Amino acid sequence: MQVFIFDNTLDGLLTAVFDSFFLKQQPEYLLAEGDQLPLFADEPHHVITDSEHAERVWKGLEKYLSKEGLHMISVSWLSEEHTLNQPLFNFICKVFRTKVRELERNASDPDVLEVRNSCRRVLHEQLRMKQFIRFQKAKDGTYLAVISPDHNVLPLIIDHFQDRFNDQPWLIYDAHRHYGYYYDGSASPIRITFEDEAAVPFDLSNGKLDEDVLSENDKIFQDLWRTYFKAICIKERMNPKKQLSDMPRRYWKYMTEKNATQ
């Protein structure tokens, strides 16, 4: 039973595909570092991530997959779903072994289907992030939003907010993955991290700015928004099940209107 072990990066997975063809081995298992080996496995092959090998594999994929197929791979990877590693590896290997163009359209293939479904879940959540992100304005004029999505969708929504708020500074921070993007209103958004998250002027558990840095106008706006939200909620027409379907509870802690009503 052949096993490959990689570093759980996309470049690492693409390098594993390269090694599979170079070594003429098709592993039954592609495991991330730290995963438990299956019983009766042979000595595993440890994939050493090589950016040049990964790039060669990607350029090869460009010959057989459409832009949508390449997008499906890169977006599905952002799901961070542990169960995706094997079907994604299998799918990419099949592209080169079968040389069937636009194999990504073959929904009858179980590996293709798994990758497609993973991609759909990521795209669905990035749409929800665009709907549910709530900004707060600091005294220095910067707008802050904290998120903690199930999937790593932040890279997919940055262009949207740059287009929508292109004349003002903002920061969107992923509390779960400990990084964010800062836009100063002129250049392109830059990826940032904090060496000491305990020292930042906002609460990562609910996204609220500290009172001493929150703009006075934003305090008034938040109160107005909560009042409006309560006013439009007609008690007789409330449908909690539908609301949870449209607005899952896991997003509530970062939403101004739900912070006041949960």
C-alpha positions as CSV (number, residue, x, y, z in Angstrom):
1,M,0.0,0.0,0.0
2,Q,1.8,3.1,-1.2
3,V,1.4,6.3,0.8
4,F,2.6,9.9,0.0
5,I,2.9,12.5,2.8
6,F,3.0,16.2,1.9
7,D,3.0,19.5,3.8
8,N,-0.7,20.3,3.3
9,T,0.0,23.2,0.9
10,L,-1.3,23.5,-2.7
11,D,2.3,23.6,-4.0
12,G,3.0,20.5,-1.9
13,L,0.0,18.7,-3.5
14,L,1.1,19.7,-7.0
15,T,4.6,18.4,-6.2
16,A,3.1,15.1,-5.1
17,V,1.5,14.8,-8.5
18,F,4.9,15.5,-10.1
19,D,6.6,12.8,-7.9
20,S,3.8,10.3,-8.7
21,F,4.7,10.5,-12.4
22,F,8.4,10.8,-11.9
23,L,8.5,7.8,-9.6
24,K,5.8,6.0,-11.7
25,Q,3.8,5.4,-8.5
26,Q,0.1,6.0,-7.9
27,P,-0.3,6.2,-4.1
28,E,-3.5,4.8,-2.6
29,Y,-3.3,7.5,0.1
30,L,-2.1,11.1,0.0
31,L,-1.7,12.2,3.7
32,A,-0.9,15.5,5.3
33,E,1.9,15.7,7.8
34,G,0.7,14.5,11.1
35,D,-2.0,12.2,9.7
36,Q,-2.0,8.6,11.0
37,L,-0.6,6.0,8.6
38,P,-3.0,3.3,7.6
39,L,-2.3,-0.3,8.7
40,F,-0.1,-2.4,6.4
41,A,1.2,0.7,4.6
42,D,4.6,0.5,2.9
43,E,7.3,3.0,3.8
44,P,5.8,6.3,2.9
45,H,7.2,8.7,0.4
46,H,7.7,12.1,1.9
47,V,7.0,14.8,-0.7
48,I,9.5,17.7,-0.6
49,T,7.6,20.8,-1.9
50,D,9.3,22.2,-4.9
51,S,7.9,25.4,-6.4
52,E,9.4,24.7,-9.8
53,H,7.9,21.2,-10.0
54,A,4.5,22.6,-8.8
55,E,4.6,25.3,-11.5
56,R,5.4,22.6,-14.2
57,V,2.3,20.6,-13.1
58,W,0.1,23.8,-13.1
59,K,1.3,24.7,-16.6
60,G,0.5,21.2,-17.7
61,L,-3.0,21.6,-16.3
62,E,-3.5,24.7,-18.4
63,K,-3.2,22.6,-21.5
64,Y,-6.1,20.3,-20.6
65,L,-8.4,22.3,-18.3
66,S,-10.5,25.4,-19.0
67,K,-10.1,28.6,-17.0
68,E,-13.2,27.4,-15.0
69,G,-11.4,24.1,-14.3
70,L,-8.3,25.8,-13.0
71,H,-10.5,28.1,-11.0
72,M,-12.3,25.1,-9.5
73,I,-9.0,23.7,-8.3
74,S,-7.7,26.9,-6.7
75,V,-11.0,27.8,-5.1
76,S,-11.7,24.3,-3.8
77,W,-8.3,24.3,-2.1
78,L,-9.5,27.4,-0.1
79,S,-12.1,25.1,1.5
80,E,-9.3,23.7,3.8
81,E,-11.3,20.5,3.9
82,H,-9.1,17.7,5.0
83,T,-11.1,15.2,2.9
84,L,-10.4,17.1,-0.3
85,N,-6.7,16.1,-0.5
86,Q,-7.2,12.7,-1.9
87,P,-9.9,13.4,-4.5
88,L,-8.1,16.6,-5.7
89,F,-4.8,14.7,-6.1
90,N,-6.7,11.9,-7.9
91,F,-8.4,14.4,-10.2
92,I,-5.2,16.1,-11.2
93,C,-3.5,12.8,-11.9
94,K,-6.5,11.7,-14.1
95,V,-6.1,14.9,-16.1
96,F,-2.6,13.8,-17.1
97,R,-3.3,10.1,-17.4
98,T,-6.4,10.3,-19.5
99,K,-5.5,13.6,-21.4
100,V,-9.2,14.2,-21.7
101,R,-9.8,17.9,-22.2
102,E,-12.0,19.7,-19.7
103,L,-12.3,16.6,-17.5
104,E,-13.7,19.0,-14.9
105,R,-17.0,18.8,-16.6
106,N,-17.4,15.1,-16.0
107,A,-19.7,15.1,-13.0
108,S,-20.0,11.3,-13.1
109,D,-16.4,11.0,-11.9
110,P,-16.5,10.8,-8.0
111,D,-13.2,12.7,-7.7
112,V,-14.4,15.5,-10.0
113,L,-17.7,15.7,-8.2
114,E,-16.0,16.0,-4.8
115,V,-13.8,18.8,-6.0
116,R,-16.7,20.6,-7.7
117,N,-18.8,20.4,-4.5
118,S,-16.0,21.7,-2.4
119,C,-15.6,24.6,-4.8
120,R,-19.4,25.3,-4.6
121,R,-19.2,25.4,-0.8
122,V,-16.4,28.0,-0.8
123,L,-18.2,30.2,-3.4
124,H,-21.4,30.0,-1.4
125,E,-19.6,31.2,1.7
126,Q,-17.7,34.0,0.0
127,L,-21.1,35.3,-1.2
128,R,-22.4,35.2,2.4
129,M,-19.3,37.1,3.6
130,K,-20.1,39.9,1.1
131,Q,-23.6,40.0,2.6
132,F,-22.9,39.7,6.3
133,I,-19.6,41.6,6.8
134,R,-20.3,44.6,9.2
135,F,-17.7,47.4,9.4
136,Q,-17.0,49.7,12.3
137,K,-15.4,53.1,12.0
138,A,-12.4,54.0,14.1
139,K,-11.6,57.6,15.2
140,D,-8.7,57.7,12.6
141,G,-11.2,57.0,9.8
142,T,-10.3,53.3,9.3
143,Y,-13.2,50.9,8.9
144,L,-12.7,47.5,10.6
145,A,-14.5,44.2,10.0
146,V,-13.7,40.8,11.7
147,I,-14.7,37.5,10.2
148,S,-14.2,33.8,11.1
149,P,-15.6,31.8,8.1
150,D,-15.5,28.1,7.8
151,H,-13.5,28.4,4.6
152,N,-10.6,30.6,3.7
153,V,-12.6,33.0,1.6
154,L,-10.9,36.2,2.4
155,P,-8.7,36.2,-0.7
156,L,-11.9,35.9,-2.8
157,I,-13.7,38.9,-1.4
158,I,-11.0,41.5,-1.3
159,D,-11.5,42.8,-4.8
160,H,-15.2,43.2,-4.1
161,F,-14.5,45.5,-1.1
162,Q,-11.7,47.4,-2.9
163,D,-14.2,48.2,-5.7
164,R,-17.0,49.1,-3.3
165,F,-14.9,51.1,-0.8
166,N,-12.1,52.4,-3.0
167,D,-11.8,55.8,-1.4
168,Q,-11.5,54.9,2.2
169,P,-9.1,52.9,4.4
170,W,-10.3,49.5,5.8
171,L,-9.1,46.4,7.4
172,I,-10.8,43.0,7.1
173,Y,-9.3,40.5,9.6
174,D,-9.9,36.7,9.7
175,A,-9.8,35.9,13.4
176,H,-9.7,32.1,12.8
177,R,-6.7,32.2,10.4
178,H,-4.9,35.1,12.1
179,Y,-4.4,37.3,9.1
180,G,-6.2,40.1,7.2
181,Y,-6.0,42.6,4.4
182,Y,-5.5,46.4,4.9
183,Y,-6.4,48.9,2.2
184,D,-5.3,52.6,2.6
185,G,-7.6,54.0,0.0
186,S,-5.0,54.3,-2.7
187,A,-2.7,51.3,-3.3
188,S,-3.7,47.6,-3.5
189,P,-4.7,45.8,-0.3
190,I,-1.8,44.3,1.6
191,R,-1.9,41.1,3.6
192,I,-1.1,41.7,7.3
193,T,-0.7,39.8,10.5
194,F,-0.3,40.9,14.2
195,E,2.6,39.7,16.2
196,D,0.5,40.1,19.4
197,E,-3.2,39.8,18.8
198,A,-3.9,40.5,22.5
199,A,-2.7,44.1,21.9
200,V,-5.0,44.9,19.0
201,P,-7.8,47.5,19.8
202,F,-10.6,45.1,19.0
203,D,-12.1,41.9,20.4
204,L,-11.5,38.9,18.2
205,S,-14.4,37.0,19.8
206,N,-17.0,39.5,18.5
207,G,-15.2,42.0,16.3
208,K,-16.0,45.0,18.4
209,L,-13.6,47.9,18.5
210,D,-12.6,49.2,21.9
211,E,-14.7,52.1,23.1
212,D,-11.7,54.4,23.2
213,V,-10.9,54.0,19.5
214,L,-14.5,53.7,18.1
215,S,-15.7,56.7,16.3
216,E,-18.5,58.6,18.1
217,N,-20.5,58.8,14.8
218,D,-20.2,55.0,14.5
219,K,-21.7,54.5,18.0
220,I,-24.7,56.5,16.9
221,F,-25.0,54.6,13.6
222,Q,-24.9,51.2,15.3
223,D,-27.7,52.2,17.6
224,L,-29.7,53.4,14.6
225,W,-29.1,50.2,12.8
226,R,-30.2,48.1,15.7
227,T,-33.3,50.2,16.1
228,Y,-34.1,49.8,12.4
229,F,-33.5,46.0,12.5
230,K,-36.0,45.7,15.4
231,A,-38.5,47.9,13.7
232,I,-38.7,45.9,10.5
233,C,-39.0,42.5,12.4
234,I,-42.7,41.9,12.5
235,K,-43.2,39.5,15.3
236,E,-46.2,37.7,13.7
237,R,-44.2,37.0,10.6
238,M,-41.0,35.8,12.2
239,N,-39.7,32.5,10.9
240,P,-36.6,31.5,12.9
241,K,-36.0,28.4,10.8
242,K,-35.9,30.4,7.6
243,Q,-33.7,33.0,9.2
244,L,-31.2,30.5,10.3
245,S,-31.1,29.0,6.8
246,D,-30.5,32.5,5.3
247,M,-28.2,33.8,8.1
248,P,-26.5,30.9,10.0
249,R,-25.9,31.5,13.7
250,R,-22.1,31.2,13.3
251,Y,-22.1,34.6,11.6
252,W,-24.1,36.4,14.3
253,K,-21.3,37.3,16.7
254,Y,-19.8,39.7,14.2
255,M,-23.1,41.3,13.1
256,T,-24.1,44.6,14.7
257,E,-27.9,43.9,14.6
258,K,-27.6,40.3,16.0
259,N,-25.2,41.4,18.7
260,A,-28.0,43.3,20.2
261,T,-30.7,40.7,19.8
262,Q,-29.1,37.3,20.3
